[in-house]
Amino acid sequence: MLKELSSKLRGAVEKITKLGIVDKEAVEELVKDIQRSLISADVDVSLVFELSENIRKEAFVKLPEGLSRREHVVKIVYDELTRILGEEKSFVEIKPKKILMVGLFGSGKTSTTAKLALYYKNRGLKPSVVCCDTVRPAAFEQLQQLAQQIDVPFFGDKNEKDSGSVLKEALKKIKTDIIIVDSSGRNALDKDLMNEIKNLNNILNPDEKILVIPADIGQAAKEQAHAFGQINITDVIVTKLDATAKGGSAISACYETGAKVVFVTIGEKVSALEEYDPKRFVASLLGFPDLESLLEKAKSVMDVSKAEKIVTGEFTIDEFYEQIEGMGSMGSFSGILDSMGMGKLAKKVPGGLDVQEEKMKRWKHAINSMTKEEKADPTIINSSRIHRIAKGSGLAEHDVRELVSSYNKVKKMMKRFSPSKMKRAGFFKQFGMKM
């Protein structure tokens, strides 16, 4: 899992941050820890050694103003990892366009087509999806169902085996801003696949040709990026990033070929698509705060006034429930805290902070049985009130206690990240808050 790579890298950096004096021996140990972490994650060995030499070389130059040796070394690690994983975020143009999706079987191309359509829909454009995968039996039904789920137009012909004919018919009917075409895949890149893709490319004349690559193929991503270069791919989407430690390897392999990774997928849900930002990616691996990423997610599930309450820990039990309910697109509370650089604090909470769907249903019944005063100030909920709430909602008393306890835990944890820190990080300003 990518979490394993992150854990190893965080451990390596944490060692050096605890040292009183950072000498050559400490830097060498850090370098070896990073080498083991990256090589075990299948990152190209020559790239790892290049990174190692750069860390050794830069660690003892004249210190930049305002930085300690320890902070300087950590920054070098951050900069070097960012360099091999893409350096700068790719710019995604939000405008009408035609997109051709390509990739082999098992890459997650069809589900990613729907995720991309939702991405543009959420930004005010009208997308449609076209199934030109006439090889995989379930491709038509899968894309059709996903299109219905996100409420975008779907085009395809289950009985037509010629993908070019399907695309020509679809283009006659489509009246949307964005056209995303899902092409056929194969178990391996062959002449038939390339001829089919070239034909679709000629018919569609796409603005973007996106190669979809699963993160678990690691360095093999380099071969695919080279091979699909025959049609001059413009961008890459790396899928299944949450399911393997090889994600960094796949991304670095793409960049070695000159291919730009513009998106990554981090789950099966149709909303689980993120713009790829090397700086955020490395910050997440090393456990640095990533408030920018959190901000984007927060914007999609809460308004400014509610966001202000949540991030400062000043929220009612109703608002607490609403935000957990919106976690499907924003992520878990523990994930939010990790984005803020508070992942360790979340792990210390007994039983954790994340909530199962079944438990959510019980909590909703409990909240509906509370008075306005209890919802506004759960601290007044004593044993007799718990008894009344449980009886009114048909729940056991321990369910009500668990709800109140979880609310208090999250409130306390959010308050640990003070408004002054948030202000320094630029969070409030970006979100339009006046704090």
C-alpha positions as CSV (number, residue, x, y, z in Angstrom):
1,M,0.0,0.0,0.0
2,L,1.1,3.6,-0.6
3,K,0.6,4.1,3.1
4,E,3.6,1.7,3.7
5,L,5.9,4.0,1.6
6,S,4.6,7.0,3.3
7,S,5.1,5.4,6.7
8,K,8.7,4.6,5.9
9,L,9.5,8.0,4.5
10,R,7.9,9.7,7.5
11,G,9.9,7.5,9.8
12,A,13.1,8.4,8.1
13,V,12.4,12.2,8.3
14,E,11.1,11.9,11.8
15,K,14.4,10.4,13.0
16,I,16.4,13.4,11.8
17,T,13.9,16.0,13.2
18,K,14.5,14.6,16.7
19,L,18.2,15.0,16.6
20,G,19.9,17.8,18.4
21,I,22.9,17.9,16.0
22,V,22.6,16.9,12.3
23,D,26.0,15.7,11.2
24,K,27.2,13.7,8.2
25,E,26.5,10.4,9.9
26,A,22.9,11.4,10.6
27,V,22.5,12.5,6.9
28,E,24.0,9.2,5.7
29,E,21.5,7.3,7.9
30,L,18.7,9.4,6.5
31,V,19.8,8.7,2.9
32,K,20.0,5.0,3.5
33,D,16.5,4.9,5.0
34,I,15.1,6.8,2.0
35,Q,17.0,4.5,-0.4
36,R,15.4,1.4,1.2
37,S,12.0,3.0,1.2
38,L,12.1,4.0,-2.5
39,I,13.7,0.8,-3.8
40,S,11.3,-1.4,-1.9
41,A,8.5,0.7,-3.6
42,D,10.1,-0.2,-7.0
43,V,11.4,3.3,-7.8
44,D,14.2,3.1,-10.4
45,V,17.5,2.5,-8.7
46,S,19.5,5.0,-10.8
47,L,16.9,7.7,-9.9
48,V,17.2,6.7,-6.2
49,F,21.0,7.0,-6.2
50,E,20.8,10.3,-8.0
51,L,18.4,11.6,-5.3
52,S,20.8,10.3,-2.6
53,E,23.8,12.1,-4.0
54,N,21.9,15.3,-4.3
55,I,20.9,15.1,-0.6
56,R,24.5,14.4,0.5
57,K,25.8,17.2,-1.7
58,E,23.3,19.9,-0.6
59,A,23.0,19.0,3.1
60,F,26.1,20.9,4.2
61,V,26.2,23.9,2.0
62,K,25.7,27.3,3.6
63,L,22.4,27.4,5.4
64,P,19.7,29.5,3.9
65,E,18.6,32.4,6.1
66,G,16.2,31.4,8.8
67,L,16.6,27.7,8.6
68,S,18.4,25.3,11.0
69,R,20.5,22.5,9.6
70,R,17.7,20.0,10.4
71,E,15.1,22.1,8.6
72,H,17.4,22.5,5.7
73,V,18.0,18.8,5.3
74,V,14.3,18.0,5.5
75,K,13.6,20.7,2.8
76,I,16.2,19.1,0.5
77,V,14.5,15.7,0.9
78,Y,11.2,17.4,0.1
79,D,12.6,19.2,-3.0
80,E,14.4,16.1,-4.3
81,L,11.3,13.9,-4.0
82,T,9.3,16.6,-5.7
83,R,11.8,16.8,-8.5
84,I,11.6,13.1,-9.4
85,L,7.8,13.1,-9.2
86,G,7.1,15.9,-11.5
87,E,8.2,19.3,-10.0
88,E,5.3,21.4,-11.1
89,K,1.5,20.8,-11.2
90,S,0.1,20.5,-14.7
91,F,-2.4,23.1,-15.8
92,V,-5.9,21.7,-16.5
93,E,-7.9,23.9,-18.9
94,I,-11.5,24.1,-18.0
95,K,-13.0,24.7,-21.4
96,P,-14.9,22.7,-24.1
97,K,-12.8,19.9,-25.5
98,K,-12.7,16.4,-27.0
99,I,-10.8,13.7,-25.0
100,L,-9.6,10.3,-26.1
101,M,-8.9,7.8,-23.3
102,V,-6.4,5.0,-24.0
103,G,-4.9,2.2,-22.0
104,L,-4.6,-1.6,-21.5
105,F,-7.1,-4.0,-19.8
106,G,-7.2,-3.6,-16.1
107,S,-6.0,0.0,-16.0
108,G,-9.4,1.4,-14.8
109,K,-9.9,3.3,-18.0
110,T,-13.7,3.1,-18.1
111,S,-14.3,4.1,-14.5
112,T,-11.8,6.9,-15.0
113,T,-13.7,8.1,-18.0
114,A,-16.7,8.7,-15.7
115,K,-14.6,10.3,-13.0
116,L,-13.2,12.7,-15.5
117,A,-16.7,13.6,-16.7
118,L,-17.8,14.3,-13.2
119,Y,-14.7,16.5,-12.7
120,Y,-15.7,18.7,-15.6
121,K,-19.4,18.7,-14.7
122,N,-18.5,19.9,-11.2
123,R,-16.7,22.8,-12.8
124,G,-19.7,24.0,-14.8
125,L,-19.3,22.3,-18.1
126,K,-21.6,19.8,-19.8
127,P,-19.7,16.5,-20.5
128,S,-20.9,13.3,-22.3
129,V,-19.2,9.9,-22.5
130,V,-18.9,7.6,-25.5
131,C,-18.3,3.9,-25.2
132,C,-16.0,2.9,-28.1
133,D,-14.7,-0.2,-26.2
134,T,-16.2,-2.9,-28.4
135,V,-13.8,-5.6,-27.1
136,R,-14.5,-5.9,-23.4
137,P,-18.0,-7.5,-22.9
138,A,-19.0,-5.5,-19.8
139,A,-17.6,-2.1,-20.9
140,F,-20.8,-0.8,-22.4
141,E,-22.9,-1.6,-19.3
142,Q,-20.3,-0.3,-16.9
143,L,-19.9,3.1,-18.6
144,Q,-23.7,3.4,-19.1
145,Q,-24.4,2.7,-15.4
146,L,-21.7,5.2,-14.3
147,A,-23.1,7.8,-16.7
148,Q,-26.5,7.4,-15.2
149,Q,-25.0,7.7,-11.7
150,I,-23.4,11.1,-12.4
151,D,-26.2,12.2,-14.7
152,V,-24.3,12.8,-17.9
153,P,-25.3,11.8,-21.5
154,F,-24.1,8.4,-22.6
155,F,-23.5,7.2,-26.2
156,G,-22.7,3.7,-27.5
157,D,-24.0,0.7,-29.5
158,K,-23.8,-2.6,-27.8
159,N,-24.3,-4.5,-31.1
160,E,-21.7,-2.6,-33.2
161,K,-18.2,-4.2,-33.3
162,D,-16.6,-1.4,-35.2
163,S,-15.5,1.3,-32.7
164,G,-15.0,3.8,-35.5
165,S,-18.7,3.5,-36.6
166,V,-19.8,3.9,-33.0
167,L,-17.9,7.1,-32.6
168,K,-19.1,8.6,-36.0
169,E,-22.7,8.0,-34.9
170,A,-22.2,9.5,-31.5
171,L,-20.6,12.6,-32.9
172,K,-23.7,13.2,-35.0
173,K,-25.8,13.3,-31.8
174,I,-23.6,14.9,-29.2
175,K,-24.4,18.5,-28.2
176,T,-22.2,18.9,-25.1
177,D,-19.1,20.9,-24.1
178,I,-16.9,18.0,-23.3
179,I,-16.7,14.7,-25.2
180,I,-14.9,11.9,-23.5
181,V,-14.3,8.7,-25.5
182,D,-13.5,5.4,-23.8
183,S,-11.5,3.2,-26.3
184,S,-10.8,-0.5,-26.3
185,G,-8.0,-2.0,-24.4
186,R,-6.0,-5.2,-24.7
187,N,-3.9,-7.4,-22.5
188,A,-0.8,-6.1,-24.3
189,L,-0.1,-3.3,-26.7
190,D,-0.4,-4.9,-30.2
191,K,-0.8,-3.8,-33.9
192,D,-4.6,-4.2,-33.8
193,L,-5.0,-2.0,-30.7
194,M,-2.8,0.7,-32.1
195,N,-4.6,0.7,-35.5
196,E,-7.9,1.0,-33.7
197,I,-6.8,3.9,-31.5
198,K,-5.2,5.7,-34.5
199,N,-8.6,5.3,-36.3
200,L,-10.5,6.8,-33.4
201,N,-7.9,9.5,-33.1
202,N,-8.4,10.5,-36.8
203,I,-12.2,10.5,-36.4
204,L,-12.3,12.5,-33.1
205,N,-9.4,14.8,-33.7
206,P,-9.1,15.1,-29.9
207,D,-7.7,18.0,-28.0
208,E,-6.3,15.6,-25.3
209,K,-5.2,12.0,-25.6
210,I,-5.0,10.6,-22.1
211,L,-3.2,7.4,-21.2
212,V,-4.6,5.6,-18.2
213,I,-2.0,3.6,-16.2
214,P,-2.6,1.6,-13.0
215,A,-0.1,2.6,-10.2
216,D,0.6,-1.0,-9.4
217,I,2.6,-1.6,-12.6
218,G,5.4,0.5,-11.2
219,Q,8.4,1.1,-13.5
220,A,6.5,-0.8,-16.3
221,A,4.7,2.6,-16.7
222,K,7.7,3.8,-18.6
223,E,7.2,1.1,-21.3
224,Q,3.5,1.9,-21.8
225,A,4.2,5.7,-21.9
226,H,6.8,5.1,-24.6
227,A,4.6,2.7,-26.6
228,F,1.5,4.8,-26.6
229,G,3.7,7.7,-27.6
230,Q,2.9,6.6,-31.2
231,I,-0.3,8.7,-31.0
232,N,1.4,11.5,-29.1
233,I,-0.4,11.2,-25.8
234,T,-0.8,14.6,-24.1
235,D,-1.5,13.5,-20.5
236,V,-1.4,10.6,-18.1
237,I,-3.8,9.5,-15.3
238,V,-2.4,7.2,-12.7
239,T,-5.2,5.0,-11.2
240,K,-5.4,2.9,-8.0
241,L,-2.9,5.1,-6.3
242,D,-4.3,4.1,-2.9
243,A,-3.8,0.4,-3.5
244,T,-0.1,0.1,-3.9
245,A,3.3,1.3,-2.8
246,K,4.4,1.5,-6.4
247,G,2.5,4.7,-7.1
248,G,5.5,6.9,-6.8
249,S,7.4,4.6,-9.1
250,A,4.7,4.7,-11.8
251,I,4.6,8.5,-11.6
252,S,8.4,8.9,-11.7
253,A,8.5,6.5,-14.7
254,C,6.0,8.6,-16.6
255,Y,8.0,11.8,-16.0
256,E,11.2,10.1,-17.2
257,T,9.5,9.7,-20.6
258,G,8.2,13.3,-20.6
259,A,4.6,12.3,-20.1
260,K,2.7,14.6,-17.7
261,V,0.6,13.1,-14.9
262,V,-2.4,15.4,-14.6
263,F,-4.8,13.3,-12.4
264,V,-4.6,10.4,-10.0
265,T,-7.4,8.3,-8.7
266,I,-7.5,7.4,-5.0
267,G,-10.4,5.1,-4.6
268,E,-13.3,3.4,-6.4
269,K,-15.9,6.1,-5.9
270,V,-16.8,8.2,-8.9
271,S,-15.6,11.3,-7.0
272,A,-12.2,9.8,-6.3
273,L,-10.2,11.8,-8.9
274,E,-7.7,14.4,-7.9
275,E,-5.5,16.8,-9.9
276,Y,-1.9,15.6,-9.4
277,D,0.3,18.1,-7.7
278,P,3.8,16.8,-7.0
279,K,4.3,19.1,-4.1
280,R,1.1,18.0,-2.4
281,F,1.9,14.4,-3.2
282,V,5.3,14.6,-1.5
283,A,3.9,16.6,1.4
284,S,1.4,13.9,1.9
285,L,4.1,11.2,1.8
286,L,6.2,13.0,4.3
287,G,3.3,14.0,6.6
288,F,3.5,17.7,5.9
289,P,0.3,19.8,6.2
290,D,-1.7,19.9,2.9
291,L,-4.4,22.5,3.6
292,E,-4.7,23.4,-0.1
293,S,-5.9,19.9,-1.0
294,L,-8.2,19.9,2.0
295,L,-9.6,23.3,1.0
296,E,-10.6,22.0,-2.5
297,K,-12.4,19.1,-1.0
298,A,-14.1,21.2,1.6
299,K,-15.4,23.7,-1.0
300,S,-17.4,20.9,-2.6
301,V,-19.3,19.8,0.5
302,M,-19.8,22.8,2.8
303,D,-20.4,26.5,2.5
304,V,-18.1,29.1,4.0
305,S,-19.9,29.6,7.2
306,K,-20.0,25.9,8.0
307,A,-16.4,25.4,6.9
308,E,-15.4,28.1,9.3
309,K,-17.1,26.4,12.2
310,I,-15.8,22.9,11.3
311,V,-12.1,23.9,11.0
312,T,-12.2,25.9,14.3
313,G,-14.0,23.2,16.2
314,E,-17.1,25.5,16.8
315,F,-19.9,23.3,15.4
316,T,-23.2,21.9,16.7
317,I,-24.0,18.2,16.7
318,D,-26.2,18.7,13.7
319,E,-23.3,20.3,11.8
320,F,-21.1,17.5,13.0
321,Y,-23.4,14.9,11.5
322,E,-23.8,16.8,8.2
323,Q,-20.1,17.0,7.7
324,I,-19.6,13.3,8.4
325,E,-22.4,12.6,5.9
326,G,-20.5,14.6,3.3
327,M,-17.3,12.6,4.0
328,G,-17.9,10.5,0.9
329,S,-16.5,13.3,-1.2
330,M,-14.3,15.1,1.4
331,G,-12.7,12.1,3.1
332,S,-12.7,10.8,6.6
333,F,-12.0,13.0,9.7
334,S,-8.7,11.1,10.2
335,G,-7.9,11.9,6.6
336,I,-8.7,15.6,7.1
337,L,-6.4,15.7,10.2
338,D,-3.7,14.0,8.2
339,S,-4.0,16.7,5.5
340,M,-3.5,19.3,8.3
341,G,-0.3,17.5,9.5
342,M,-2.2,16.1,12.5
343,G,-2.3,12.4,11.5
344,K,-0.5,11.3,14.6
345,L,-3.1,13.0,16.8
346,A,-5.9,11.2,15.0
347,K,-4.2,7.8,15.7
348,K,-4.1,8.5,19.4
349,V,-7.9,8.7,19.6
350,P,-9.2,5.4,21.1
351,G,-11.3,3.6,18.5
352,G,-10.4,6.1,15.8
353,L,-12.4,8.9,14.3
354,D,-14.0,7.3,11.2
355,V,-17.6,6.3,11.1
356,Q,-19.3,3.3,9.5
357,E,-22.4,3.8,7.4
358,E,-24.6,1.6,9.7
359,K,-23.5,3.6,12.7
360,M,-24.5,6.8,10.8
361,K,-28.1,5.6,10.5
362,R,-28.3,5.0,14.3
363,W,-26.8,8.4,15.0
364,K,-29.3,10.2,12.8
365,H,-32.2,8.6,14.8
366,A,-30.5,9.8,18.0
367,I,-30.0,13.4,16.8
368,N,-33.7,13.6,15.6
369,S,-34.7,12.7,19.1
370,M,-32.7,15.5,20.7
371,T,-34.1,18.9,21.7
372,K,-32.9,22.1,20.0
373,E,-31.0,22.9,23.2
374,E,-29.3,19.5,23.2
375,K,-28.3,19.8,19.5
376,A,-26.8,23.3,20.1
377,D,-25.0,22.3,23.3
378,P,-24.4,18.6,23.7
379,T,-22.5,19.2,27.0
380,I,-25.9,19.4,28.7
381,I,-26.7,15.8,27.7
382,N,-26.5,13.9,31.0
383,S,-27.6,10.4,32.0
384,S,-31.3,11.2,32.2
385,R,-31.3,13.0,28.8
386,I,-29.4,10.0,27.3
387,H,-32.1,7.7,28.6
388,R,-34.8,9.8,27.1
389,I,-33.0,10.2,23.7
390,A,-32.3,6.4,23.5
391,K,-36.0,5.6,24.3
392,G,-37.3,8.2,21.7
393,S,-35.0,6.9,19.0
394,G,-35.3,3.2,19.7
395,L,-31.6,2.8,20.3
396,A,-29.5,1.5,23.2
397,E,-28.1,4.1,25.5
398,H,-24.5,3.2,24.6
399,D,-25.3,4.3,21.0
400,V,-26.3,7.7,22.2
401,R,-23.2,7.9,24.5
402,E,-21.0,6.9,21.5
403,L,-22.4,9.7,19.4
404,V,-21.8,12.3,22.0
405,S,-18.4,11.0,22.7
406,S,-17.4,11.0,19.0
407,Y,-18.7,14.6,18.7
408,N,-16.6,15.7,21.6
409,K,-13.5,13.9,20.3
410,V,-13.7,15.5,16.9
411,K,-14.4,18.9,18.4
412,K,-11.4,18.6,20.7
413,M,-9.1,17.4,17.8
414,M,-10.1,20.2,15.5
415,K,-9.5,22.8,18.2
416,R,-5.9,21.4,18.5
417,F,-5.2,23.0,15.1
418,S,-5.5,26.6,16.2
419,P,-6.9,29.5,14.1
420,S,-3.6,31.2,14.3
421,K,-1.9,28.2,12.6
422,M,-4.7,28.1,10.0
423,K,-4.2,31.8,9.3
424,R,-0.5,31.4,8.8
425,A,-1.1,28.6,6.4
426,G,-3.4,30.9,4.4
427,F,-6.4,28.6,4.9
428,F,-9.0,31.2,5.9
429,K,-8.0,33.7,3.2
430,Q,-8.3,31.1,0.5
431,F,-11.7,30.1,1.6
432,G,-13.0,33.6,1.9
433,M,-13.1,33.7,5.7
434,K,-12.3,36.9,7.6
435,M,-10.5,35.3,10.5
